[in-house]
Amino acid sequence: MASLENRGNGSWRVIVSAGYNPDGSKRRLQRMIRVDPSKTENAQRKEVEKQAAAIETDYRRHLITEGKKITISSLADEFLSTHGKRLAIATAAHYKHMIDGRILPELGKKNVQDLTPREIKQFYHKLENTPALTKRSKTGGLSGNTILHYHRCLHAMLTYAVRSGYISINPADAVEPPRNDRQETAFYELEDCGKLLEALDQIPDTQWRLFFYMSIYTGMRPGELIGLNWQDITGNVLTVRAGAVHVPGKGTIRTDRPKTQKSIRMIDLPPTIMTILQQHHREQAEYRLSFGPDWPEPDAVFTGALGYRLNISSPTQKFQKIVKEYGLRPITLYGLRHTAATIMIAQGLNARDVAARLGHSQTSTTLNIYAHAFMDANTRATEAIANALENTRKEAK
């Protein structure tokens, strides 16, 4: 049985033992556990007993030892160097950015074993009052969605700490995740799509016309289009095999896999796309002749003037210029993917077919994101059935 000592202000010292060392001394492990000091002493004790029991079990199973004290900073290095290899390139780079930028300056010197849910809450509260680094913030501070990303990163680190035997319980489990306040991405109605396509037809650059035509016709992610290679296209069938991400120090690179396993998919290209695609292929081949063998990425479909794969931010910047120049309703580049999805739903495709087209790993993801579109389609279906049955009844009279 663990020994508990109330040190005051929500701080408890826990000492657990598990037999004897070879020299005859008792095997003991001491930990400080912090709980909500506003709770009664009895309530605090119950929480501490629960955590102490888990620590004692892991200690007896040799999953944790006396010598495994580790700082958040050291844990972060270990997490990124080992577990980070299992993550997608973009995710690993994003985690490193958050860890180096704000997690370590605030929590880096603390021992993992001493980190409490209360301190994690305080960290999130501080993030809420941290000025945003970009002008896109409407409030001037970090959004709930951004703070949620910090929570997921920190939670993943602490889960790794549990699996590595540094701690028995993930303290982030006891913290309510920050609220995701990201607004639903706007999309184009069919009338807007007509105006966009008319604008694109006036663009002299075939590559950009192709990129945005494919965005709305295929529903592909911008990174998937940038990562597209010519060998991924056979006839009028395109196979999504990879994506593209920006990696600090390396620029835009093609990934070795798309966002999820389900993202690997085949998409039929309509004649409209094939015409522009073939024109772009011819123009790119002619332009490459002046470079000879020095063209750096000969298989990339979308490239910059020097032959490197398009910068990950270039399509967004170009699309916003087109929207402004032709007076189109402002939406994000990713909004074209949402536009493709809502058009498919409006035309009667079910959630499974839409999910397959978009490369969602689960149909539930599609249902959650496009709930409004499916509700509209369901309403139209109800009206269609009601009208058909009503007409049949009238004809029967």
FIVOTOR-380955 format. One record per residue (C-alpha): z, y, x; residue in three letters. Coordinates in Angstrom, 3 decimals. Layout:
BEGIN
ATOM       c3       c2       c1 res
ATOM        Z        Y        X Ala
...
//
This chain:
BEGIN
ATOM       c3       c2       c1 res
ATOM    0.000    0.000    0.000 Met
ATOM   -0.951    3.418    1.349 Ala
ATOM    1.748    5.969    2.094 Ser
ATOM    1.207    9.325    0.354 Leu
ATOM    2.759   12.652    1.286 Glu
ATOM    2.259   15.843   -0.721 Asn
ATOM    1.768   18.655    1.801 Arg
ATOM    1.408   21.329   -0.875 Gly
ATOM   -1.489   23.406   -2.225 Asn
ATOM   -3.491   20.301   -3.119 Gly
ATOM   -3.261   18.802    0.371 Ser
ATOM   -2.031   15.178    0.734 Trp
ATOM   -1.548   13.083    3.838 Arg
ATOM   -2.511    9.427    3.443 Val
ATOM   -1.537    6.700    5.901 Ile
ATOM   -2.949    3.219    5.448 Val
ATOM   -2.280    0.160    7.609 Ser
ATOM   -4.063   -3.141    8.106 Ala
ATOM   -2.162   -5.581   10.319 Gly
ATOM   -1.657   -5.244   14.058 Tyr
ATOM   -3.704   -4.455   17.129 Asn
ATOM   -3.918   -6.973   20.023 Pro
ATOM   -1.131   -5.099   21.844 Asp
ATOM    1.206   -5.596   18.894 Gly
ATOM    1.030   -2.030   17.582 Ser
ATOM    0.345   -1.455   13.911 Lys
ATOM   -3.198   -0.584   12.885 Arg
ATOM   -2.880    2.684   11.014 Arg
ATOM   -5.335    5.257    9.745 Leu
ATOM   -4.341    8.761    8.734 Gln
ATOM   -6.443   10.955    6.483 Arg
ATOM   -5.925   14.306    4.778 Met
ATOM   -7.110   14.368    1.186 Ile
ATOM   -7.480   17.630   -0.706 Arg
ATOM   -7.551   17.790   -4.498 Val
ATOM   -7.487   20.544   -7.112 Asp
ATOM   -4.155   22.362   -6.555 Pro
ATOM   -4.155   23.680  -10.136 Ser
ATOM   -3.553   20.165  -11.475 Lys
ATOM   -0.063   18.787  -11.989 Thr
ATOM    1.493   16.822   -9.145 Glu
ATOM    1.196   13.629  -11.180 Asn
ATOM   -2.509   14.228  -11.808 Ala
ATOM   -3.023   15.017   -8.125 Gln
ATOM   -1.222   11.827   -7.122 Arg
ATOM   -3.446    9.685   -9.360 Lys
ATOM   -6.570   11.189   -7.795 Glu
ATOM   -5.191   10.709   -4.274 Val
ATOM   -4.187    7.106   -5.034 Glu
ATOM   -7.725    6.393   -6.191 Lys
ATOM   -9.236    7.779   -2.988 Gln
ATOM   -6.578    6.158   -0.825 Ala
ATOM   -7.285    2.740   -2.346 Ala
ATOM  -10.962    3.054   -1.443 Ala
ATOM  -10.094    4.160    2.101 Ile
ATOM   -7.671    1.275    2.514 Glu
ATOM  -10.221   -1.277    1.290 Thr
ATOM  -12.880   -0.020    3.701 Asp
ATOM  -10.359    0.157    6.540 Tyr
ATOM   -9.309   -3.467    6.040 Arg
ATOM  -12.976   -4.491    5.975 Arg
ATOM  -13.505   -2.585    9.248 His
ATOM  -16.053   -0.287    7.599 Leu
ATOM  -14.132    2.718    8.883 Ile
ATOM  -11.951    3.075   11.961 Thr
ATOM   -9.497    5.539   13.457 Glu
ATOM  -12.041    6.799   15.945 Gly
ATOM  -14.833    7.739   13.560 Lys
ATOM  -14.002   11.410   13.009 Lys
ATOM  -17.276   13.305   12.967 Ile
ATOM  -18.255   16.898   12.248 Thr
ATOM  -20.832   17.899    9.666 Ile
ATOM  -22.961   19.196   12.533 Ser
ATOM  -22.944   15.821   14.328 Ser
ATOM  -23.554   14.026   11.063 Leu
ATOM  -26.573   16.253   10.401 Ala
ATOM  -28.096   15.371   13.784 Asp
ATOM  -27.572   11.668   13.145 Glu
ATOM  -28.856   11.920    9.572 Phe
ATOM  -32.078   13.689   10.560 Leu
ATOM  -32.768   11.468   13.578 Ser
ATOM  -32.253    8.180   11.728 Thr
ATOM  -32.498    8.530    7.955 His
ATOM  -34.949   11.421    8.321 Gly
ATOM  -37.602    9.014    9.571 Lys
ATOM  -37.616    7.346    6.148 Arg
ATOM  -38.273   10.603    4.344 Leu
ATOM  -41.624   12.174    3.599 Ala
ATOM  -42.634   14.664    6.295 Ile
ATOM  -42.289   17.635    3.943 Ala
ATOM  -38.864   16.484    2.696 Thr
ATOM  -37.538   15.969    6.221 Ala
ATOM  -38.781   19.417    7.278 Ala
ATOM  -37.260   20.985    4.143 His
ATOM  -33.909   19.279    4.768 Tyr
ATOM  -33.864   20.475    8.379 Lys
ATOM  -34.619   24.023    7.233 His
ATOM  -31.684   23.995    4.799 Met
ATOM  -29.318   22.278    7.234 Ile
ATOM  -30.034   24.667   10.110 Asp
ATOM  -30.309   27.732    7.912 Gly
ATOM  -27.194   27.660    5.730 Arg
ATOM  -25.347   24.323    5.687 Ile
ATOM  -24.331   24.224    9.346 Leu
ATOM  -23.338   27.893    9.641 Pro
ATOM  -20.929   27.378    6.721 Glu
ATOM  -19.774   23.772    7.085 Leu
ATOM  -20.965   22.554   10.484 Gly
ATOM  -17.606   22.671   12.278 Lys
ATOM  -15.697   20.773    9.594 Lys
ATOM  -14.980   17.082    9.934 Asn
ATOM  -16.796   15.009    7.342 Val
ATOM  -13.539   13.231    6.533 Gln
ATOM  -11.886   16.548    5.635 Asp
ATOM  -14.637   17.970    3.413 Leu
ATOM  -13.449   18.342   -0.177 Thr
ATOM  -15.239   18.864   -3.513 Pro
ATOM  -13.537   22.243   -3.756 Arg
ATOM  -15.072   23.388   -0.447 Glu
ATOM  -18.492   22.210   -1.586 Ile
ATOM  -18.097   24.230   -4.793 Lys
ATOM  -17.128   27.261   -2.722 Gln
ATOM  -20.242   26.765   -0.589 Phe
ATOM  -22.463   26.732   -3.692 Tyr
ATOM  -20.698   29.821   -5.031 His
ATOM  -21.408   31.603   -1.764 Lys
ATOM  -25.066   30.607   -2.019 Leu
ATOM  -25.195   32.165   -5.477 Glu
ATOM  -24.279   35.489   -3.882 Asn
ATOM  -26.603   35.131   -0.892 Thr
ATOM  -29.626   37.503   -0.808 Pro
ATOM  -32.982   35.767   -1.069 Ala
ATOM  -35.248   35.935    1.967 Leu
ATOM  -38.449   36.400   -0.074 Thr
ATOM  -39.633   39.064   -2.499 Lys
ATOM  -40.412   36.433   -5.144 Arg
ATOM  -36.804   36.329   -6.322 Ser
ATOM  -36.357   38.109   -9.637 Lys
ATOM  -32.601   38.521   -9.158 Thr
ATOM  -32.560   39.250   -5.433 Gly
ATOM  -30.416   36.168   -4.847 Gly
ATOM  -30.974   32.454   -4.491 Leu
ATOM  -32.091   30.742   -7.684 Ser
ATOM  -30.248   27.869   -9.300 Gly
ATOM  -33.176   25.623   -8.389 Asn
ATOM  -32.863   26.580   -4.699 Thr
ATOM  -29.117   25.890   -4.708 Ile
ATOM  -29.834   22.567   -6.411 Leu
ATOM  -32.018   21.660   -3.417 His
ATOM  -29.074   22.410   -1.099 Tyr
ATOM  -26.905   20.139   -3.256 His
ATOM  -29.408   17.288   -2.996 Arg
ATOM  -29.648   17.710    0.773 Cys
ATOM  -25.882   17.808    1.275 Leu
ATOM  -25.394   14.896   -1.122 His
ATOM  -27.958   12.828    0.816 Ala
ATOM  -26.151   13.585    4.094 Met
ATOM  -22.790   12.568    2.668 Leu
ATOM  -24.264    9.412    1.130 Thr
ATOM  -25.474    8.547    4.618 Tyr
ATOM  -21.915    9.196    5.882 Ala
ATOM  -20.554    6.709    3.326 Val
ATOM  -23.080    4.057    4.329 Arg
ATOM  -22.286    4.682    7.993 Ser
ATOM  -18.566    4.113    7.405 Gly
ATOM  -17.423    7.658    8.155 Tyr
ATOM  -16.049    8.215    4.650 Ile
ATOM  -15.369    6.006    1.648 Ser
ATOM  -16.220    8.425   -1.152 Ile
ATOM  -18.958   11.030   -1.318 Asn
ATOM  -17.122   14.287   -2.158 Pro
ATOM  -20.335   15.745   -3.599 Ala
ATOM  -20.148   13.158   -6.399 Asp
ATOM  -17.209   15.098   -7.819 Ala
ATOM  -19.163   18.360   -7.876 Val
ATOM  -21.330   19.265  -10.842 Glu
ATOM  -24.880   19.890   -9.554 Pro
ATOM  -26.013   23.526   -9.731 Pro
ATOM  -28.044   24.440  -12.787 Arg
ATOM  -31.819   24.269  -12.418 Asn
ATOM  -33.007   27.631  -13.732 Asp
ATOM  -36.637   27.235  -12.757 Arg
ATOM  -38.881   28.415  -15.554 Gln
ATOM  -41.562   26.152  -16.961 Glu
ATOM  -44.846   26.608  -15.125 Thr
ATOM  -47.394   28.565  -17.154 Ala
ATOM  -50.808   27.025  -17.816 Phe
ATOM  -54.171   28.058  -19.216 Tyr
ATOM  -55.375   27.482  -22.752 Glu
ATOM  -58.991   26.386  -23.182 Leu
ATOM  -60.117   29.979  -23.715 Glu
ATOM  -58.502   30.953  -20.404 Asp
ATOM  -60.168   27.976  -18.712 Cys
ATOM  -63.573   29.231  -19.832 Gly
ATOM  -62.899   32.637  -18.277 Lys
ATOM  -61.689   31.011  -15.055 Leu
ATOM  -64.764   28.819  -14.724 Leu
ATOM  -67.034   31.823  -15.344 Glu
ATOM  -65.201   33.689  -12.589 Ala
ATOM  -65.454   30.745  -10.193 Leu
ATOM  -69.211   30.510  -10.788 Asp
ATOM  -69.531   34.039   -9.398 Gln
ATOM  -67.750   33.191   -6.144 Ile
ATOM  -70.236   32.906   -3.250 Pro
ATOM  -68.003   30.542   -1.218 Asp
ATOM  -68.825   27.013   -2.365 Thr
ATOM  -65.681   25.532   -0.806 Gln
ATOM  -63.323   27.716   -2.855 Trp
ATOM  -65.341   27.151   -6.014 Arg
ATOM  -65.021   23.389   -5.407 Leu
ATOM  -61.297   23.556   -4.656 Phe
ATOM  -60.381   25.306   -7.892 Phe
ATOM  -62.866   23.328  -10.005 Tyr
ATOM  -61.272   20.130   -8.696 Met
ATOM  -57.781   21.501   -9.316 Ser
ATOM  -58.433   21.917  -13.015 Ile
ATOM  -60.786   18.954  -13.535 Tyr
ATOM  -58.708   16.362  -11.684 Thr
ATOM  -55.132   17.658  -11.959 Gly
ATOM  -54.592   16.883   -8.267 Met
ATOM  -51.763   18.568   -6.381 Arg
ATOM  -52.894   21.345   -3.988 Pro
ATOM  -51.550   19.335   -1.044 Gly
ATOM  -53.570   16.291   -2.153 Glu
ATOM  -56.758   18.353   -2.190 Leu
ATOM  -56.048   19.813    1.259 Ile
ATOM  -55.354   16.297    2.560 Gly
ATOM  -58.620   14.954    1.131 Leu
ATOM  -61.084   13.329    3.558 Asn
ATOM  -64.745   12.618    2.988 Trp
ATOM  -64.116    8.899    3.427 Gln
ATOM  -61.837    9.090    0.374 Asp
ATOM  -64.900    9.697   -1.807 Ile
ATOM  -67.286    6.851   -2.648 Thr
ATOM  -70.040    7.766   -5.067 Gly
ATOM  -68.330    9.679   -7.848 Asn
ATOM  -64.941    8.005   -7.325 Val
ATOM  -62.224    9.785   -5.405 Leu
ATOM  -59.186    7.910   -4.059 Thr
ATOM  -56.012    9.916   -3.484 Val
ATOM  -54.504    8.379   -0.350 Arg
ATOM  -52.599   11.227    1.292 Ala
ATOM  -51.365   14.765    1.015 Gly
ATOM  -50.913   17.718    3.325 Ala
ATOM  -47.798   19.613    4.353 Val
ATOM  -46.853   22.467    6.616 His
ATOM  -44.707   21.397    9.561 Val
ATOM  -43.168   24.159   11.702 Pro
ATOM  -44.784   24.172   15.119 Gly
ATOM  -47.648   21.921   14.011 Lys
ATOM  -49.218   23.817   11.137 Gly
ATOM  -50.861   22.017    8.218 Thr
ATOM  -51.172   18.270    8.766 Ile
ATOM  -52.430   15.367    6.691 Arg
ATOM  -49.640   12.998    5.697 Thr
ATOM  -49.861    9.244    6.067 Asp
ATOM  -49.130    8.827    2.364 Arg
ATOM  -49.094   10.919   -0.817 Pro
ATOM  -45.945   12.169   -2.545 Lys
ATOM  -45.043    8.783   -4.098 Thr
ATOM  -46.511    5.272   -4.123 Gln
ATOM  -47.849    5.906   -7.631 Lys
ATOM  -49.672    8.954   -6.265 Ser
ATOM  -52.233    6.597   -4.730 Ile
ATOM  -54.846    6.552   -7.469 Arg
ATOM  -58.569    6.658   -8.223 Met
ATOM  -60.192    9.528  -10.097 Ile
ATOM  -63.720    9.592  -11.498 Asp
ATOM  -65.518   12.867  -10.741 Leu
ATOM  -67.789   14.309  -13.448 Pro
ATOM  -71.373   15.478  -12.676 Pro
ATOM  -70.242   19.120  -12.597 Thr
ATOM  -67.878   18.395   -9.708 Ile
ATOM  -70.359   16.139   -7.905 Met
ATOM  -72.994   18.900   -7.853 Thr
ATOM  -70.621   21.385   -6.193 Ile
ATOM  -69.207   18.690   -3.905 Leu
ATOM  -72.642   17.731   -2.572 Gln
ATOM  -73.548   21.381   -2.035 Gln
ATOM  -70.324   21.931   -0.089 His
ATOM  -70.966   18.832    2.020 His
ATOM  -74.406   20.124    3.015 Arg
ATOM  -73.123   23.624    3.815 Glu
ATOM  -70.203   22.299    5.848 Gln
ATOM  -72.513   20.012    7.848 Ala
ATOM  -74.843   22.910    8.640 Glu
ATOM  -71.956   25.161    9.655 Tyr
ATOM  -70.547   22.447   11.939 Arg
ATOM  -73.761   22.256   13.969 Leu
ATOM  -72.854   25.444   15.837 Ser
ATOM  -69.567   23.813   16.962 Phe
ATOM  -71.090   20.581   18.206 Gly
ATOM  -68.427   17.961   19.103 Pro
ATOM  -65.650   20.582   19.081 Asp
ATOM  -65.152   20.514   15.311 Trp
ATOM  -61.458   19.442   15.209 Pro
ATOM  -61.257   17.615   11.858 Glu
ATOM  -64.690   16.163   11.045 Pro
ATOM  -63.473   14.140    8.053 Asp
ATOM  -61.567   16.917    6.252 Ala
ATOM  -63.201   18.101    3.022 Val
ATOM  -61.514   21.510    2.961 Phe
ATOM  -61.361   23.377    6.282 Thr
ATOM  -60.925   26.858    7.686 Gly
ATOM  -63.518   28.751    9.689 Ala
ATOM  -62.534   26.982   12.932 Leu
ATOM  -62.704   23.473   11.480 Gly
ATOM  -59.006   22.836   11.020 Tyr
ATOM  -57.670   21.597    7.702 Arg
ATOM  -56.929   24.450    5.281 Leu
ATOM  -53.584   26.152    5.734 Asn
ATOM  -51.196   24.985    3.002 Ile
ATOM  -50.731   28.544    1.704 Ser
ATOM  -54.390   29.657    1.775 Ser
ATOM  -55.415   28.260   -1.660 Pro
ATOM  -52.497   30.037   -3.357 Thr
ATOM  -53.403   33.352   -1.748 Gln
ATOM  -57.092   32.948   -2.614 Lys
ATOM  -56.357   31.951   -6.212 Phe
ATOM  -54.130   34.989   -6.771 Gln
ATOM  -56.917   37.246   -5.473 Lys
ATOM  -59.369   35.681   -7.912 Ile
ATOM  -56.933   36.064  -10.802 Val
ATOM  -56.449   39.751   -9.988 Lys
ATOM  -60.108   40.515   -9.259 Glu
ATOM  -61.409   38.994  -12.501 Tyr
ATOM  -58.526   40.083  -14.735 Gly
ATOM  -57.378   36.562  -15.572 Leu
ATOM  -53.994   35.803  -17.080 Arg
ATOM  -51.597   35.365  -14.121 Pro
ATOM  -50.439   31.800  -13.440 Ile
ATOM  -49.641   29.936  -10.226 Thr
ATOM  -52.081   27.645   -8.463 Leu
ATOM  -49.895   24.703   -9.516 Tyr
ATOM  -50.435   25.926  -13.059 Gly
ATOM  -53.976   24.496  -12.870 Leu
ATOM  -52.468   21.015  -12.536 Arg
ATOM  -50.358   21.692  -15.618 His
ATOM  -53.475   22.983  -17.372 Thr
ATOM  -55.283   19.699  -16.678 Ala
ATOM  -52.315   17.755  -18.047 Ala
ATOM  -52.059   19.751  -21.278 Thr
ATOM  -55.808   19.419  -21.867 Ile
ATOM  -55.570   15.633  -21.488 Met
ATOM  -52.666   15.492  -23.932 Ile
ATOM  -54.453   17.753  -26.404 Ala
ATOM  -57.448   15.419  -26.253 Gln
ATOM  -55.286   12.469  -27.292 Gly
ATOM  -54.444   10.706  -24.009 Leu
ATOM  -51.092    8.927  -24.100 Asn
ATOM  -48.247    9.535  -21.667 Ala
ATOM  -49.056    6.476  -19.543 Arg
ATOM  -52.673    7.537  -19.005 Asp
ATOM  -51.676   11.119  -18.193 Val
ATOM  -49.004    9.890  -15.757 Ala
ATOM  -51.561    7.671  -14.004 Ala
ATOM  -54.012   10.546  -13.673 Arg
ATOM  -51.379   12.895  -12.264 Leu
ATOM  -49.820   10.305   -9.963 Gly
ATOM  -46.337   10.437  -11.481 His
ATOM  -44.084    7.599  -10.368 Ser
ATOM  -42.604    7.231  -13.863 Gln
ATOM  -43.956    7.953  -17.331 Thr
ATOM  -40.628    9.602  -18.153 Ser
ATOM  -41.468   12.313  -15.618 Thr
ATOM  -44.631   13.129  -17.545 Thr
ATOM  -42.784   13.108  -20.858 Leu
ATOM  -40.099   15.451  -19.517 Asn
ATOM  -42.481   17.956  -17.949 Ile
ATOM  -44.965   18.048  -20.815 Tyr
ATOM  -42.643   17.510  -23.757 Ala
ATOM  -44.008   20.627  -25.474 His
ATOM  -47.600   19.379  -25.234 Ala
ATOM  -46.727   15.937  -26.584 Phe
ATOM  -44.803   17.553  -29.453 Met
ATOM  -47.861   19.647  -30.322 Asp
ATOM  -50.066   16.563  -30.145 Ala
ATOM  -47.603   14.644  -32.318 Asn
ATOM  -47.662   17.438  -34.900 Thr
ATOM  -51.458   17.380  -34.972 Arg
ATOM  -51.404   13.594  -35.353 Ala
ATOM  -48.988   13.868  -38.284 Thr
ATOM  -51.169   16.480  -39.950 Glu
ATOM  -54.295   14.371  -39.375 Ala
ATOM  -52.693   11.289  -40.955 Ile
ATOM  -51.307   13.308  -43.866 Ala
ATOM  -54.657   14.986  -44.521 Asn
ATOM  -56.559   11.690  -44.367 Ala
ATOM  -54.190    9.959  -46.775 Leu
ATOM  -54.162   12.951  -49.113 Glu
ATOM  -57.954   13.021  -49.222 Asn
ATOM  -58.042    9.284  -49.880 Thr
ATOM  -55.641    9.684  -52.789 Arg
ATOM  -57.730   12.489  -54.266 Lys
ATOM  -60.886   10.396  -54.025 Glu
ATOM  -59.137    7.510  -55.777 Ala
ATOM  -58.359    9.638  -58.880 Lys
//
